[in-house]
Amino acid sequence: MKFFENFDLRQLNNLDLLAKQVVEGFIIGLHKSPFHGFSVE
């Protein structure tokens, strides 16, 4: 396929991986508690 060269496919692959890392990091950040070392109840 001449439309997509190997370089372009690698770029798209890296972009997909980067997007997954950003989303996973954001979700993990949402669930982090600001309270450490004691019970908040």
PQR file with spaces between the fields and no chain letter, atoms N, CA, C, O and H, PARSE charges and radii, in Angstrom:
ATOM       1  N    MET     1       0.841   -1.180    0.000 -0.4000 1.5000
ATOM       2  CA   MET     1       0.000    0.000    0.000 -0.0000 2.0000
ATOM       3  C    MET     1       0.887    1.246    0.000  0.5500 1.7000
ATOM       4  O    MET     1       1.622    1.488    0.957 -0.5500 1.4000
ATOM       5  N    LYS     2       0.819    2.014   -1.049 -0.4000 1.5000
ATOM       6  CA   LYS     2       1.681    3.194   -1.172 -0.0000 2.0000
ATOM       7  C    LYS     2       1.197    4.353   -0.299  0.5500 1.7000
ATOM       8  O    LYS     2       1.980    5.235    0.056 -0.5500 1.4000
ATOM       9  H    LYS     2       0.222    1.817   -1.826  0.4000 1.0000
ATOM      10  N    PHE     3      -0.082    4.350    0.041 -0.4000 1.5000
ATOM      11  CA   PHE     3      -0.622    5.471    0.813 -0.0000 2.0000
ATOM      12  C    PHE     3       0.030    5.557    2.196  0.5500 1.7000
ATOM      13  O    PHE     3       0.367    6.642    2.668 -0.5500 1.4000
ATOM      14  H    PHE     3      -0.718    3.634   -0.248  0.4000 1.0000
ATOM      15  N    PHE     4       0.202    4.406    2.829 -0.4000 1.5000
ATOM      16  CA   PHE     4       0.861    4.361    4.136 -0.0000 2.0000
ATOM      17  C    PHE     4       2.257    3.792    3.986  0.5500 1.7000
ATOM      18  O    PHE     4       2.426    2.665    3.521 -0.5500 1.4000
ATOM      19  H    PHE     4      -0.071    3.524    2.445  0.4000 1.0000
ATOM      20  N    GLU     5       3.241    4.552    4.373 -0.4000 1.5000
ATOM      21  CA   GLU     5       4.614    4.053    4.401 -0.0000 2.0000
ATOM      22  C    GLU     5       4.882    3.482    5.792  0.5500 1.7000
ATOM      23  O    GLU     5       4.107    3.716    6.719 -0.5500 1.4000
ATOM      24  H    GLU     5       3.104    5.467    4.751  0.4000 1.0000
ATOM      25  N    ASN     6       5.975    2.734    5.938 -0.4000 1.5000
ATOM      26  CA   ASN     6       6.316    2.133    7.231 -0.0000 2.0000
ATOM      27  C    ASN     6       6.477    3.195    8.314  0.5500 1.7000
ATOM      28  O    ASN     6       6.059    2.987    9.453 -0.5500 1.4000
ATOM      29  H    ASN     6       6.605    2.544    5.185  0.4000 1.0000
ATOM      30  N    PHE     7       7.073    4.314    7.971 -0.4000 1.5000
ATOM      31  CA   PHE     7       7.277    5.393    8.941 -0.0000 2.0000
ATOM      32  C    PHE     7       5.936    5.894    9.478  0.5500 1.7000
ATOM      33  O    PHE     7       5.788    6.118   10.679 -0.5500 1.4000
ATOM      34  H    PHE     7       7.412    4.483    7.045  0.4000 1.0000
ATOM      35  N    ASP     8       4.969    6.068    8.594 -0.4000 1.5000
ATOM      36  CA   ASP     8       3.655    6.551    9.002 -0.0000 2.0000
ATOM      37  C    ASP     8       2.971    5.562    9.943  0.5500 1.7000
ATOM      38  O    ASP     8       2.367    5.966   10.937 -0.5500 1.4000
ATOM      39  H    ASP     8       5.089    5.886    7.618  0.4000 1.0000
ATOM      40  N    LEU     9       3.062    4.268    9.634 -0.4000 1.5000
ATOM      41  CA   LEU     9       2.437    3.254   10.483 -0.0000 2.0000
ATOM      42  C    LEU     9       3.087    3.220   11.857  0.5500 1.7000
ATOM      43  O    LEU     9       2.402    3.038   12.864 -0.5500 1.4000
ATOM      44  H    LEU     9       3.552    3.940    8.826  0.4000 1.0000
ATOM      45  N    ARG    10       4.399    3.395   11.907 -0.4000 1.5000
ATOM      46  CA   ARG    10       5.087    3.427   13.204 -0.0000 2.0000
ATOM      47  C    ARG    10       4.624    4.638   14.010  0.5500 1.7000
ATOM      48  O    ARG    10       4.422    4.545   15.221 -0.5500 1.4000
ATOM      49  H    ARG    10       4.955    3.543   11.089  0.4000 1.0000
ATOM      50  N    GLN    11       4.461    5.756   13.343 -0.4000 1.5000
ATOM      51  CA   GLN    11       4.002    6.967   14.040 -0.0000 2.0000
ATOM      52  C    GLN    11       2.608    6.758   14.627  0.5500 1.7000
ATOM      53  O    GLN    11       2.346    7.139   15.769 -0.5500 1.4000
ATOM      54  H    GLN    11       4.625    5.832   12.359  0.4000 1.0000
ATOM      55  N    LEU    12       1.721    6.156   13.847 -0.4000 1.5000
ATOM      56  CA   LEU    12       0.364    5.910   14.334 -0.0000 2.0000
ATOM      57  C    LEU    12       0.380    4.943   15.511  0.5500 1.7000
ATOM      58  O    LEU    12      -0.385    5.107   16.462 -0.5500 1.4000
ATOM      59  H    LEU    12       1.934    5.847   12.920  0.4000 1.0000
ATOM      60  N    ASN    13       1.241    3.944   15.454 -0.4000 1.5000
ATOM      61  CA   ASN    13       1.366    2.982   16.545 -0.0000 2.0000
ATOM      62  C    ASN    13       1.839    3.675   17.815  0.5500 1.7000
ATOM      63  O    ASN    13       1.299    3.433   18.894 -0.5500 1.4000
ATOM      64  H    ASN    13       1.862    3.811   14.682  0.4000 1.0000
ATOM      65  N    ASN    14       2.844    4.535   17.691 -0.4000 1.5000
ATOM      66  CA   ASN    14       3.365    5.267   18.848 -0.0000 2.0000
ATOM      67  C    ASN    14       2.310    6.206   19.426  0.5500 1.7000
ATOM      68  O    ASN    14       2.209    6.362   20.643 -0.5500 1.4000
ATOM      69  H    ASN    14       3.282    4.731   16.814  0.4000 1.0000
ATOM      70  N    LEU    15       1.531    6.826   18.553 -0.4000 1.5000
ATOM      71  CA   LEU    15       0.484    7.739   19.004 -0.0000 2.0000
ATOM      72  C    LEU    15      -0.577    6.980   19.794  0.5500 1.7000
ATOM      73  O    LEU    15      -1.066    7.466   20.815 -0.5500 1.4000
ATOM      74  H    LEU    15       1.614    6.699   17.564  0.4000 1.0000
ATOM      75  N    ASP    16      -0.931    5.786   19.319 -0.4000 1.5000
ATOM      76  CA   ASP    16      -1.913    4.956   20.012 -0.0000 2.0000
ATOM      77  C    ASP    16      -1.406    4.571   21.396  0.5500 1.7000
ATOM      78  O    ASP    16      -2.148    4.637   22.377 -0.5500 1.4000
ATOM      79  H    ASP    16      -0.534    5.391   18.491  0.4000 1.0000
ATOM      80  N    LEU    17      -0.144    4.171   21.472 -0.4000 1.5000
ATOM      81  CA   LEU    17       0.454    3.790   22.753 -0.0000 2.0000
ATOM      82  C    LEU    17       0.500    4.986   23.702  0.5500 1.7000
ATOM      83  O    LEU    17       0.195    4.851   24.887 -0.5500 1.4000
ATOM      84  H    LEU    17       0.458    4.117   20.676  0.4000 1.0000
ATOM      85  N    LEU    18       0.877    6.144   23.191 -0.4000 1.5000
ATOM      86  CA   LEU    18       0.935    7.352   24.012 -0.0000 2.0000
ATOM      87  C    LEU    18      -0.450    7.705   24.552  0.5500 1.7000
ATOM      88  O    LEU    18      -0.589    8.055   25.724 -0.5500 1.4000
ATOM      89  H    LEU    18       1.125    6.254   22.229  0.4000 1.0000
ATOM      90  N    ALA    19      -1.462    7.614   23.708 -0.4000 1.5000
ATOM      91  CA   ALA    19      -2.825    7.927   24.139 -0.0000 2.0000
ATOM      92  C    ALA    19      -3.274    6.986   25.252  0.5500 1.7000
ATOM      93  O    ALA    19      -3.909    7.420   26.213 -0.5500 1.4000
ATOM      94  H    ALA    19      -1.349    7.330   22.756  0.4000 1.0000
ATOM      95  N    LYS    20      -2.949    5.702   25.129 -0.4000 1.5000
ATOM      96  CA   LYS    20      -3.320    4.734   26.169 -0.0000 2.0000
ATOM      97  C    LYS    20      -2.631    5.065   27.485  0.5500 1.7000
ATOM      98  O    LYS    20      -3.248    4.979   28.547 -0.5500 1.4000
ATOM      99  H    LYS    20      -2.432    5.349   24.349  0.4000 1.0000
ATOM     100  N    GLN    21      -1.357    5.442   27.426 -0.4000 1.5000
ATOM     101  CA   GLN    21      -0.620    5.774   28.644 -0.0000 2.0000
ATOM     102  C    GLN    21      -1.210    7.013   29.314  0.5500 1.7000
ATOM     103  O    GLN    21      -1.324    7.063   30.539 -0.5500 1.4000
ATOM     104  H    GLN    21      -0.856    5.511   26.563  0.4000 1.0000
ATOM     105  N    VAL    22      -1.580    8.001   28.523 -0.4000 1.5000
ATOM     106  CA   VAL    22      -2.150    9.231   29.080 -0.0000 2.0000
ATOM     107  C    VAL    22      -3.480    8.932   29.760  0.5500 1.7000
ATOM     108  O    VAL    22      -3.729    9.405   30.869 -0.5500 1.4000
ATOM     109  H    VAL    22      -1.488    7.961   27.528  0.4000 1.0000
ATOM     110  N    VAL    23      -4.335    8.150   29.103 -0.4000 1.5000
ATOM     111  CA   VAL    23      -5.648    7.824   29.670 -0.0000 2.0000
ATOM     112  C    VAL    23      -5.492    7.001   30.942  0.5500 1.7000
ATOM     113  O    VAL    23      -6.166    7.273   31.936 -0.5500 1.4000
ATOM     114  H    VAL    23      -4.132    7.766   28.202  0.4000 1.0000
ATOM     115  N    GLU    24      -4.614    5.998   30.929 -0.4000 1.5000
ATOM     116  CA   GLU    24      -4.401    5.174   32.117 -0.0000 2.0000
ATOM     117  C    GLU    24      -3.849    6.018   33.265  0.5500 1.7000
ATOM     118  O    GLU    24      -4.268    5.846   34.409 -0.5500 1.4000
ATOM     119  H    GLU    24      -4.067    5.777   30.122  0.4000 1.0000
ATOM     120  N    GLY    25      -2.932    6.911   32.979 -0.4000 1.5000
ATOM     121  CA   GLY    25      -2.379    7.784   34.011 -0.0000 2.0000
ATOM     122  C    GLY    25      -3.428    8.710   34.591  0.5500 1.7000
ATOM     123  O    GLY    25      -3.433    8.972   35.793 -0.5500 1.4000
ATOM     124  H    GLY    25      -2.592    7.051   32.049  0.4000 1.0000
ATOM     125  N    PHE    26      -4.309    9.203   33.751 -0.4000 1.5000
ATOM     126  CA   PHE    26      -5.382   10.089   34.208 -0.0000 2.0000
ATOM     127  C    PHE    26      -6.336    9.336   35.127  0.5500 1.7000
ATOM     128  O    PHE    26      -6.736    9.856   36.169 -0.5500 1.4000
ATOM     129  H    PHE    26      -4.305    8.990   32.774  0.4000 1.0000
ATOM     130  N    ILE    27      -6.701    8.115   34.747 -0.4000 1.5000
ATOM     131  CA   ILE    27      -7.622    7.315   35.559 -0.0000 2.0000
ATOM     132  C    ILE    27      -6.981    6.964   36.900  0.5500 1.7000
ATOM     133  O    ILE    27      -7.642    7.040   37.935 -0.5500 1.4000
ATOM     134  H    ILE    27      -6.376    7.693   33.901  0.4000 1.0000
ATOM     135  N    ILE    28      -5.726    6.587   36.896 -0.4000 1.5000
ATOM     136  CA   ILE    28      -5.024    6.275   38.145 -0.0000 2.0000
ATOM     137  C    ILE    28      -4.960    7.522   39.028  0.5500 1.7000
ATOM     138  O    ILE    28      -5.136    7.434   40.244 -0.5500 1.4000
ATOM     139  H    ILE    28      -5.189    6.525   36.055  0.4000 1.0000
ATOM     140  N    GLY    29      -4.712    8.666   38.427 -0.4000 1.5000
ATOM     141  CA   GLY    29      -4.660    9.921   39.177 -0.0000 2.0000
ATOM     142  C    GLY    29      -5.985   10.272   39.831  0.5500 1.7000
ATOM     143  O    GLY    29      -6.001   10.846   40.920 -0.5500 1.4000
ATOM     144  H    GLY    29      -4.569    8.738   37.440  0.4000 1.0000
ATOM     145  N    LEU    30      -7.090    9.939   39.189 -0.4000 1.5000
ATOM     146  CA   LEU    30      -8.402   10.229   39.759 -0.0000 2.0000
ATOM     147  C    LEU    30      -8.664    9.415   41.021  0.5500 1.7000
ATOM     148  O    LEU    30      -9.375    9.868   41.918 -0.5500 1.4000
ATOM     149  H    LEU    30      -7.076    9.474   38.304  0.4000 1.0000
ATOM     150  N    HIS    31      -8.092    8.217   41.094 -0.4000 1.5000
ATOM     151  CA   HIS    31      -8.382    7.323   42.206 -0.0000 2.0000
ATOM     152  C    HIS    31      -7.380    7.439   43.351  0.5500 1.7000
ATOM     153  O    HIS    31      -7.492    6.716   44.341 -0.5500 1.4000
ATOM     154  H    HIS    31      -7.514    7.848   40.366  0.4000 1.0000
ATOM     155  N    LYS    32      -6.428    8.315   43.234 -0.4000 1.5000
ATOM     156  CA   LYS    32      -5.446    8.474   44.305 -0.0000 2.0000
ATOM     157  C    LYS    32      -6.058    9.276   45.445  0.5500 1.7000
ATOM     158  O    LYS    32      -6.675   10.318   45.223 -0.5500 1.4000
ATOM     159  H    LYS    32      -6.337    8.902   42.429  0.4000 1.0000
ATOM     160  N    SER    33      -5.884    8.794   46.638 -0.4000 1.5000
ATOM     161  CA   SER    33      -6.439    9.490   47.800 -0.0000 2.0000
ATOM     162  C    SER    33      -5.497   10.605   48.256  0.5500 1.7000
ATOM     163  O    SER    33      -4.282   10.408   48.284 -0.5500 1.4000
ATOM     164  H    SER    33      -5.382    7.948   46.818  0.4000 1.0000
ATOM     165  N    PRO    34      -6.034   11.763   48.610 -0.5600 1.5000
ATOM     166  CA   PRO    34      -5.187   12.833   49.150  0.2800 2.0000
ATOM     167  C    PRO    34      -4.805   12.574   50.603  0.5500 1.7000
ATOM     168  O    PRO    34      -3.932   13.252   51.145 -0.5500 1.4000
ATOM     169  N    PHE    35      -5.451   11.596   51.238 -0.4000 1.5000
ATOM     170  CA   PHE    35      -5.206   11.283   52.640 -0.0000 2.0000
ATOM     171  C    PHE    35      -4.297   10.067   52.742  0.5500 1.7000
ATOM     172  O    PHE    35      -4.601    9.016   52.178 -0.5500 1.4000
ATOM     173  H    PHE    35      -6.160   11.045   50.798  0.4000 1.0000
ATOM     174  N    HIS    36      -3.192   10.201   53.452 -0.4000 1.5000
ATOM     175  CA   HIS    36      -2.234    9.108   53.573 -0.0000 2.0000
ATOM     176  C    HIS    36      -1.937    8.829   55.038  0.5500 1.7000
ATOM     177  O    HIS    36      -1.775    9.754   55.834 -0.5500 1.4000
ATOM     178  H    HIS    36      -2.945   11.055   53.911  0.4000 1.0000
ATOM     179  N    GLY    37      -1.868    7.550   55.388 -0.4000 1.5000
ATOM     180  CA   GLY    37      -1.359    7.160   56.693 -0.0000 2.0000
ATOM     181  C    GLY    37      -2.370    7.121   57.823  0.5500 1.7000
ATOM     182  O    GLY    37      -2.002    6.759   58.940 -0.5500 1.4000
ATOM     183  H    GLY    37      -2.000    6.799   54.741  0.4000 1.0000
ATOM     184  N    PHE    38      -3.628    7.477   57.590 -0.4000 1.5000
ATOM     185  CA   PHE    38      -4.621    7.398   58.653 -0.0000 2.0000
ATOM     186  C    PHE    38      -5.998    7.162   58.038  0.5500 1.7000
ATOM     187  O    PHE    38      -6.205    7.379   56.844 -0.5500 1.4000
ATOM     188  H    PHE    38      -3.927    7.771   56.682  0.4000 1.0000
ATOM     189  N    SER    39      -6.928    6.719   58.867 -0.4000 1.5000
ATOM     190  CA   SER    39      -8.287    6.464   58.403 -0.0000 2.0000
ATOM     191  C    SER    39      -9.049    7.783   58.343  0.5500 1.7000
ATOM     192  O    SER    39      -8.932    8.610   59.247 -0.5500 1.4000
ATOM     193  H    SER    39      -6.760    6.543   59.837  0.4000 1.0000
ATOM     194  N    VAL    40      -9.826    7.981   57.289 -0.4000 1.5000
ATOM     195  CA   VAL    40     -10.573    9.230   57.138 -0.0000 2.0000
ATOM     196  C    VAL    40     -11.998    9.117   57.668  0.5500 1.7000
ATOM     197  O    VAL    40     -12.756   10.086   57.633 -0.5500 1.4000
ATOM     198  H    VAL    40      -9.921    7.308   56.555  0.4000 1.0000
ATOM     199  N    GLU    41     -12.365    7.929   58.160 -0.4000 1.5000
ATOM     200  CA   GLU    41     -13.734    7.750   58.676 -0.0000 2.0000
ATOM     201  C    GLU    41     -13.851    8.190   60.117  0.5500 1.7000
ATOM     202  O    GLU    41     -14.931    8.107   60.702 -0.5500 1.4000
ATOM     203  H    GLU    41     -11.749    7.142   58.189  0.4000 1.0000
